[in-house]
Amino acid sequence: MMNHRDTESTEIGRDPLSERVIGAAIEVHRALGPGLLESAYVACLRHELSLCGLRHRAEVAVPLKYKGIDVECGYRLDLLVENELVVEVKSVEALLPIHEAQLLTYMRLLSVGTGLLLNFRVPVLKAGIRRFKL
């Protein structure tokens, strides 16, 4: 099975948008630390993204089509930045494969090639960042 994770290699390369969002997330984590609810981190990250001049939308509906019909499932991703980057925010003990699958599914359904999975419940945010490319 193909691994979609960007593991800090130059094979996939860094993209400036992801770097800016990661910088904003680090700023939020430095100010708040670990231990809050996901909703608090999303709200503060939204503010930080605005301060950085990045357009974003929160709680974006993810459409699901099945054999020609629209299926109302209520899937919503945390943030869509510049219509180019899916960001899922977590505040969990450890990131699990299901979290990665969720992000990859949102990316595929929205045809967005890059995603970030950010877990704020870590002492240093760098340990909670996962970047994905389709």
DASUL-V425251 format. One line per field, one symbol per residue. ss: DSSP state (~ for helix, > for strand, _ for the rest). burial: b if it has 24 or more other ideal C-beta (glycine too) atoms within 12 Angstrom, else e. A space follows every 10 residues. Layout:
ss->???
burial->???
This chain:
ss->____>>____ _____~~~~~ ~~~~~~~~~~ ~~_____~~~ ~~~~~~~~~~ ~____>>>>> >__>>>__>> >____>>>>> >___>>>>>> ______~~~~ ~~~~~~~~~~ ___>>>>>>_ ____~~~~>> >>>_
burial->eeebbbeeee eeeeeebbeb bbbbbbebbe ebebeeebee bbebbbebbe ebebebbbeb ebeeeeeeee eeeeeebbbb beebbbbbbb beeebeeebb ebbbbbbbbb ebebbbbbbb bbeebeebbb bbbe
